[in-house]
């Protein structure tokens, strides 16, 4: 590795072309890898990073520091590209690092990339300030060595590796469940994709334990990127469908691994095929934290500008405040299934359910109640004012053929505010045991 090291003067000497970027790259979970998998594993993770960097970037522009785990480089876009020409290379770098796990004696693991960039003047006069700005934008994982035992980190990473390998090898796949209008004979809004793992005996099981472990080791963006790509393939193959795909709150950012590094493929495909966006619903789950509220809002806004609908999933279960929901400005709010169950059992539960539906309608143009398993629950949700319903009453998740939707999901959402059957006063008069 040392033979590839370049000195500070070599970096300074690269001044021939204007519009350069100072780029700093690292493995964000390097300390956790060493703590859980050993010093040799840390070396292998940094070596993976170095190999990928040298495959993509000009070798003369690179300086490595194994002790700190940092790689520095000056990247000059090709003539005519401008600074945006650096972004595809950085996206490619991050995708290649996460393409496959790294093997070690203590188990397989993934390296999580992190990139910081800053403009560099053609004269190189601002070299040090650009270097400092790039460093400030590198996101390091919190050093959790004292917070999380190495055995737990290895356990979570093993689940993450298993899930990502299962998706790559088709041992895990999406099944689809319809969301329907609350009115009788109402149309299908869209089909939500739910990840299931094949158990080897012909059965499917929930991937929730693996997904939660994957979030804890900071790899949810990689899973979400792969599943989103599969959903786009499905939309391209069948122009009669509207589909929804879940992403973690931790993935709701355009800059997860560095500036404009995440969701580049999604944005490019939606730009090339403008008809896809109107048939795509992006559901943001609440089992993890946002990178920041500002980045989440930017992500939602960009997806909406492209033509997608964005849903806030699991409403009522997590720590999102009313301020956050208002700031996100999503198109759809989904009420978690536990609330319709509670509403069926007590006046108190019903009151909370009714409040959530009312809040949802104030934050978004469409409210979906999840977990509808009986006709009584469907009637309860309908009378509470929910425009859309999802659950076993209308269809179990299935890998089988889906009924055509043949419409732009945005049109349905814009009409959903009128889908409720009655006024708020009428809804408030409905109580468990007095269902239609």
C-alpha positions as CSV (number, residue, x, y, z in Angstrom):
1,X,0.0,0.0,0.0
2,X,2.9,2.4,0.8
3,X,4.1,2.4,-2.8
4,X,1.0,4.2,-3.8
5,X,1.3,7.0,-1.2
6,X,1.7,10.5,-2.7
7,X,3.1,13.5,-0.9
8,X,1.5,16.8,-0.2
9,X,3.6,18.4,-2.9
10,X,2.3,16.0,-5.5
11,X,-1.2,17.1,-4.6
12,X,-0.2,20.8,-4.8
13,X,1.4,20.2,-8.2
14,X,-1.9,19.3,-9.9
15,X,-2.9,22.8,-11.0
16,X,-3.2,22.6,-14.8
17,X,-7.0,22.6,-15.1
18,X,-9.6,24.8,-13.3
19,X,-12.7,23.6,-11.5
20,X,-11.2,21.0,-9.3
21,X,-12.5,19.4,-6.2
22,X,-10.6,18.3,-3.1
23,X,-12.0,14.9,-2.1
24,X,-11.5,13.1,1.2
25,X,-12.6,9.5,1.5
26,X,-12.7,7.0,4.4
27,X,-14.5,4.0,5.8
28,X,-17.0,5.4,8.3
29,X,-17.1,2.2,10.4
30,X,-13.4,1.6,10.5
31,X,-13.1,1.7,14.3
32,X,-16.1,-0.6,14.7
33,X,-14.6,-3.1,12.2
34,X,-11.3,-3.2,14.1
35,X,-13.0,-3.5,17.5
36,X,-15.4,-6.3,16.4
37,X,-13.4,-8.1,13.7
38,X,-9.7,-7.3,14.5
39,X,-6.8,-5.3,13.2
40,X,-6.4,-7.4,10.0
41,X,-10.1,-6.8,9.1
42,X,-9.5,-3.0,9.5
43,X,-6.5,-3.3,7.1
44,X,-8.7,-5.2,4.6
45,X,-11.4,-2.6,4.8
46,X,-8.9,0.2,4.1
47,X,-7.3,-1.9,1.3
48,X,-10.8,-2.3,-0.3
49,X,-11.2,1.4,-0.2
50,X,-7.8,2.1,-1.7
51,X,-8.4,-0.4,-4.5
52,X,-11.7,1.1,-5.5
53,X,-10.3,4.6,-5.3
54,X,-7.4,3.7,-7.6
55,X,-9.8,1.9,-10.0
56,X,-11.9,5.1,-10.5
57,X,-9.6,8.0,-10.0
58,X,-6.2,9.2,-11.4
59,X,-3.5,7.5,-9.3
60,X,-1.3,10.6,-9.4
61,X,-4.0,12.6,-7.6
62,X,-4.1,10.3,-4.5
63,X,-2.6,10.3,-1.1
64,X,-3.3,7.6,1.4
65,X,-2.9,7.5,5.2
66,X,-3.5,4.1,6.6
67,X,-3.1,5.3,10.2
68,X,-6.0,7.7,10.0
69,X,-7.9,5.7,7.4
70,X,-8.2,8.7,5.2
71,X,-7.5,9.1,1.5
72,X,-7.1,12.6,0.0
73,X,-7.2,13.5,-3.7
74,X,-7.7,16.3,-6.1
75,X,-10.3,15.4,-8.7
76,X,-10.4,17.3,-12.0
77,X,-13.5,16.8,-14.1
78,X,-13.2,16.2,-17.8
79,X,-13.3,19.3,-20.0
80,X,-16.9,20.5,-20.4
81,X,-18.2,18.5,-17.5
82,X,-17.9,21.1,-14.7
83,X,-17.8,20.3,-11.0
84,X,-20.9,18.0,-11.3
85,X,-18.8,15.6,-13.3
86,X,-17.2,14.6,-10.0
87,X,-20.5,13.4,-8.5
88,X,-20.9,10.3,-10.7
89,X,-17.4,9.1,-9.9
90,X,-18.1,9.5,-6.1
91,X,-21.4,7.6,-6.5
92,X,-19.6,4.9,-8.4
93,X,-17.0,4.6,-5.7
94,X,-19.6,4.2,-2.9
95,X,-21.5,1.6,-4.9
96,X,-18.4,-0.4,-5.5
97,X,-17.3,-0.4,-1.9
98,X,-20.7,-1.7,-0.8
99,X,-21.1,-4.1,-3.7
100,X,-19.9,-7.2,-1.7
101,X,-18.9,-8.1,1.9
102,X,-15.3,-8.4,3.0
103,X,-14.3,-11.7,4.5
104,X,-12.3,-12.0,7.8
105,X,-11.5,-14.8,10.2
106,X,-14.2,-13.4,12.6
107,X,-16.9,-13.2,9.9
108,X,-18.0,-11.2,6.9
109,X,-18.7,-7.5,7.1
110,X,-19.4,-4.5,4.9
111,X,-17.3,-1.3,4.8
112,X,-19.5,1.9,4.9
113,X,-18.0,4.7,2.8
114,X,-18.0,8.3,3.6
115,X,-16.9,11.2,1.4
116,X,-16.3,14.9,1.8
117,X,-15.7,17.4,-1.0
118,X,-14.8,21.0,-1.4
119,X,-14.0,23.2,-4.4
120,X,-10.4,24.0,-5.1
121,X,-9.2,27.1,-6.9
122,X,-7.2,26.5,-10.0
123,X,-4.2,28.2,-8.5
124,X,-4.3,25.9,-5.5
125,X,-4.2,28.9,-3.2
126,X,-7.1,27.6,-1.1
127,X,-5.6,24.1,-0.7
128,X,-5.6,24.0,3.1
129,X,-9.1,25.6,3.5
130,X,-10.5,23.2,0.9
131,X,-8.9,20.3,2.7
132,X,-10.5,21.5,6.0
133,X,-13.9,21.9,4.5
134,X,-13.7,18.4,2.9
135,X,-12.7,16.9,6.2
136,X,-15.6,18.6,8.0
137,X,-18.0,17.0,5.5
138,X,-16.8,13.4,6.1
139,X,-19.2,11.6,8.3
140,X,-17.6,9.3,10.8
141,X,-19.7,6.7,12.6
142,X,-19.9,7.5,16.3
143,X,-17.2,5.4,18.1
144,X,-19.6,2.8,19.6
145,X,-16.8,0.5,20.9
146,X,-17.8,1.5,24.4
147,X,-21.5,1.4,23.7
148,X,-21.8,-1.8,21.8
149,X,-20.1,-5.0,22.5
150,X,-18.1,-6.4,19.6
151,X,-20.2,-9.6,19.7
152,X,-23.3,-7.6,19.2
153,X,-21.8,-5.7,16.3
154,X,-20.7,-8.9,14.7
155,X,-24.2,-10.4,15.2
156,X,-25.9,-7.4,13.6
157,X,-23.4,-7.3,10.8
158,X,-23.9,-11.0,10.2
159,X,-27.7,-10.4,9.8
160,X,-27.0,-7.5,7.5
161,X,-24.6,-9.5,5.3
162,X,-27.2,-12.4,5.2
163,X,-29.9,-10.1,4.1
164,X,-27.9,-8.3,1.4
165,X,-26.6,-11.6,0.1
166,X,-30.1,-13.0,0.1
167,X,-31.4,-10.0,-2.0
168,X,-28.5,-10.4,-4.4
169,X,-29.1,-14.1,-4.7
170,X,-32.9,-13.9,-4.9
171,X,-33.4,-15.7,-1.5
172,X,-35.1,-12.6,-0.4
173,X,-37.6,-10.7,-2.6
174,X,-40.5,-8.2,-2.6
175,X,-44.1,-9.3,-2.3
176,X,-46.9,-6.9,-3.0
177,X,-50.0,-5.8,-1.0
178,X,-52.7,-3.5,-2.4
179,X,-53.8,-0.2,-0.9
180,X,-57.5,0.4,-1.8
181,X,-60.0,3.2,-1.5
182,X,-62.2,3.2,1.5
183,X,-65.4,3.7,-0.6
184,X,-67.1,0.5,-1.9
185,X,-65.6,-0.7,-5.2
186,X,-63.0,2.0,-5.0
187,X,-59.9,1.6,-7.1
188,X,-56.5,0.3,-6.1
189,X,-54.2,3.2,-5.1
190,X,-50.9,1.3,-5.4
191,X,-49.2,-1.9,-4.4
192,X,-46.7,-1.7,-1.5
193,X,-43.6,-3.9,-1.8
194,X,-42.7,-5.8,1.4
195,X,-39.4,-7.7,1.8
196,X,-39.7,-11.3,2.6
197,X,-37.0,-14.1,3.1
198,X,-37.4,-17.5,1.6
199,X,-36.8,-20.1,4.4
200,X,-35.8,-23.0,2.1
201,X,-39.0,-24.9,2.7
202,X,-41.1,-22.9,0.3
203,X,-42.3,-20.4,3.0
204,X,-41.7,-16.7,3.3
205,X,-41.0,-14.9,6.5
206,X,-40.6,-11.2,7.5
207,X,-37.2,-9.7,7.1
208,X,-37.8,-7.2,10.0
209,X,-35.1,-8.6,12.3
210,X,-32.5,-8.4,9.6
211,X,-33.7,-4.9,8.5
212,X,-33.4,-3.6,12.1
213,X,-29.9,-5.1,12.4
214,X,-28.9,-3.6,9.1
215,X,-30.1,-0.1,10.3
216,X,-28.0,-0.5,13.4
217,X,-24.8,-1.0,11.4
218,X,-25.6,1.8,9.0
219,X,-26.2,-0.2,5.9
220,X,-29.9,0.6,5.2
221,X,-29.1,2.9,2.3
222,X,-27.5,0.0,0.4
223,X,-30.5,-2.3,0.9
224,X,-32.9,0.5,0.0
225,X,-30.9,1.3,-3.1
226,X,-31.1,-2.3,-4.3
227,X,-34.8,-2.6,-3.6
228,X,-35.6,0.7,-5.3
229,X,-33.8,-0.5,-8.4
230,X,-35.9,-3.7,-8.4
231,X,-39.1,-1.6,-8.0
232,X,-38.1,0.5,-11.0
233,X,-37.5,-2.6,-13.0
234,X,-41.0,-3.8,-12.2
235,X,-42.5,-0.4,-13.2
236,X,-40.6,-0.4,-16.5
237,X,-41.7,-4.0,-17.2
238,X,-45.4,-3.3,-16.4
239,X,-46.8,0.2,-17.3
240,X,-50.1,-0.6,-15.8
241,X,-48.9,-0.6,-12.1
242,X,-48.4,1.9,-9.4
243,X,-45.9,0.6,-6.8
244,X,-44.7,1.7,-3.3
245,X,-41.3,0.9,-1.9
246,X,-40.1,1.4,1.7
247,X,-36.9,3.2,2.6
248,X,-35.4,3.8,6.0
249,X,-35.4,7.3,7.5
250,X,-31.6,7.0,7.5
251,X,-31.8,6.7,3.7
252,X,-33.9,9.8,3.2
253,X,-31.0,12.0,2.1
254,X,-29.2,12.7,-1.2
255,X,-25.9,13.0,0.6
256,X,-25.7,9.8,2.8
257,X,-22.2,8.9,1.8
258,X,-21.1,12.3,0.5
259,X,-22.6,15.1,-1.5
260,X,-25.1,13.8,-4.1
261,X,-23.8,10.2,-3.7
262,X,-27.1,8.5,-2.8
263,X,-30.1,8.0,-5.1
264,X,-28.2,9.0,-8.2
265,X,-29.4,6.0,-10.2
266,X,-33.0,6.7,-9.1
267,X,-32.9,10.3,-10.2
268,X,-31.3,9.4,-13.5
269,X,-33.8,6.7,-14.3
270,X,-36.7,8.9,-13.4
271,X,-35.4,11.7,-15.5
272,X,-34.9,9.3,-18.5
273,X,-38.4,7.8,-18.1
274,X,-40.6,10.5,-16.9
275,X,-43.7,8.2,-16.8
276,X,-42.2,6.1,-14.0
277,X,-42.2,8.8,-11.3
278,X,-46.0,9.2,-11.4
279,X,-46.4,5.5,-10.6
280,X,-43.9,5.4,-7.7
281,X,-44.6,5.9,-4.1
282,X,-41.6,6.2,-1.7
283,X,-42.6,5.2,1.9
284,X,-40.2,6.5,4.6
285,X,-40.3,4.2,7.7
286,X,-39.7,5.3,11.3
287,X,-37.5,2.7,12.7
288,X,-34.3,4.8,12.4
289,X,-33.4,8.5,12.7
290,X,-33.1,11.0,9.8
291,X,-29.6,12.1,9.0
292,X,-31.1,15.5,9.5
293,X,-34.5,17.0,9.1
294,X,-33.1,19.4,6.5
295,X,-31.7,16.6,4.3
296,X,-34.9,14.6,4.6
297,X,-37.0,17.6,3.5
298,X,-34.6,18.2,0.6
299,X,-34.9,14.5,-0.4
300,X,-38.7,14.6,-0.3
301,X,-38.8,17.8,-2.3
302,X,-36.6,16.5,-5.0
303,X,-38.6,13.3,-5.3
304,X,-41.8,15.2,-5.5
305,X,-40.3,17.5,-8.2
306,X,-39.5,14.4,-10.2
307,X,-43.1,13.4,-9.9
308,X,-43.1,10.7,-7.1
309,X,-45.4,10.6,-4.2
310,X,-43.8,10.4,-0.7
311,X,-45.4,8.7,2.3
312,X,-44.6,8.9,6.0
313,X,-45.0,5.4,7.2
314,X,-45.8,4.1,10.7
315,X,-47.4,7.4,11.8
316,X,-48.0,7.5,15.5
317,X,-45.5,4.9,16.6
318,X,-42.2,6.8,16.7
319,X,-40.7,10.1,17.9
320,X,-41.6,12.4,15.1
321,X,-43.1,15.6,16.3
322,X,-45.8,17.6,14.7
323,X,-43.2,20.1,13.7
324,X,-41.2,17.4,11.8
325,X,-44.3,16.1,10.0
326,X,-45.2,19.6,9.0
327,X,-41.7,20.3,7.8
328,X,-41.5,17.1,5.7
329,X,-44.6,18.0,3.7
330,X,-45.2,14.4,2.5
331,X,-48.1,13.5,0.2
332,X,-49.3,10.5,2.3
333,X,-49.6,9.7,5.9
334,X,-49.9,6.0,6.9
335,X,-51.5,5.2,10.2
336,X,-49.8,2.2,11.9
337,X,-51.9,-0.9,12.3
338,X,-51.9,-1.0,16.1
339,X,-54.2,2.0,16.3
340,X,-57.1,0.5,14.3
341,X,-56.8,-2.6,16.5
342,X,-56.9,-0.4,19.7
343,X,-59.8,1.6,18.2
344,X,-61.8,-1.6,17.9
345,X,-61.4,-2.4,21.6
346,X,-62.1,0.8,23.6
347,X,-63.4,4.3,23.5
348,X,-59.9,5.6,24.5
349,X,-58.3,3.7,21.6
350,X,-60.9,5.0,19.2
351,X,-60.4,8.5,20.3
352,X,-56.6,8.3,19.7
353,X,-57.2,6.7,16.3
354,X,-59.6,9.5,15.3
355,X,-57.1,12.1,16.4
356,X,-54.4,10.5,14.3
357,X,-56.6,10.4,11.2
358,X,-57.5,14.0,11.7
359,X,-53.8,14.9,12.2
360,X,-52.9,13.0,9.1
361,X,-55.4,14.8,7.0
362,X,-53.9,18.1,8.1
363,X,-50.4,17.1,7.1
364,X,-51.0,15.3,3.8
365,X,-53.5,14.9,1.0
366,X,-53.9,11.2,1.5
367,X,-54.3,9.1,4.7
368,X,-53.9,5.3,4.6
369,X,-54.9,3.1,7.6
370,X,-52.8,-0.1,7.7
371,X,-53.7,-3.4,9.3
372,X,-57.3,-3.6,8.2
373,X,-58.2,-7.3,8.8
374,X,-62.0,-7.3,9.1
375,X,-65.0,-5.6,7.6
376,X,-65.7,-3.9,11.0
377,X,-62.2,-2.4,11.0
378,X,-62.7,-1.2,7.4
379,X,-66.0,0.5,8.4
380,X,-64.4,2.1,11.5
381,X,-61.5,3.6,9.4
382,X,-63.9,4.7,6.7
383,X,-66.2,6.5,9.2
384,X,-63.1,8.1,10.9
385,X,-62.4,9.8,7.6
386,X,-59.6,7.8,6.2
387,X,-59.5,7.7,2.4
388,X,-57.4,4.6,1.9
389,X,-57.1,1.2,3.5
390,X,-54.5,-1.6,3.5
391,X,-54.6,-5.0,5.1
392,X,-55.5,-8.7,4.9
393,X,-59.2,-7.7,4.3
394,X,-58.2,-6.5,0.8
395,X,-55.3,-8.9,0.0
396,X,-52.3,-10.6,1.6
397,X,-48.8,-9.8,0.4
398,X,-48.2,-11.9,-2.7
399,X,-45.6,-12.5,-5.2
400,X,-48.3,-13.3,-7.8
401,X,-49.6,-11.1,-10.6
402,X,-51.0,-7.7,-9.6
403,X,-54.2,-6.2,-11.0
404,X,-53.6,-3.3,-13.3
405,X,-53.9,0.2,-11.8
406,X,-53.4,2.1,-15.1
407,X,-53.3,5.6,-13.7
408,X,-51.0,8.2,-12.2
409,X,-50.9,7.7,-8.4
410,X,-50.7,11.5,-8.0
411,X,-54.1,11.9,-9.5
412,X,-55.7,9.5,-7.0
413,X,-53.9,11.2,-4.0
414,X,-55.1,14.6,-5.1
415,X,-58.7,13.4,-4.9
416,X,-58.4,11.4,-1.7
417,X,-59.3,14.4,0.5
418,X,-62.8,14.0,-0.7
419,X,-62.9,10.2,-0.3
420,X,-64.1,10.4,3.4
421,X,-67.8,9.6,3.8
422,X,-68.8,12.3,6.3
423,X,-67.9,15.2,8.4
424,X,-65.7,15.3,11.4
425,X,-68.8,15.5,13.6
426,X,-70.2,12.4,12.0
427,X,-66.9,10.5,12.5
428,X,-66.7,11.5,16.1
429,X,-70.1,10.0,16.7
430,X,-68.9,6.6,15.6
431,X,-67.7,4.4,18.5
432,X,-66.7,0.7,18.7
433,X,-69.8,-1.4,18.7
434,X,-71.7,1.1,16.6
435,X,-70.1,0.3,13.2
436,X,-72.0,0.4,10.0
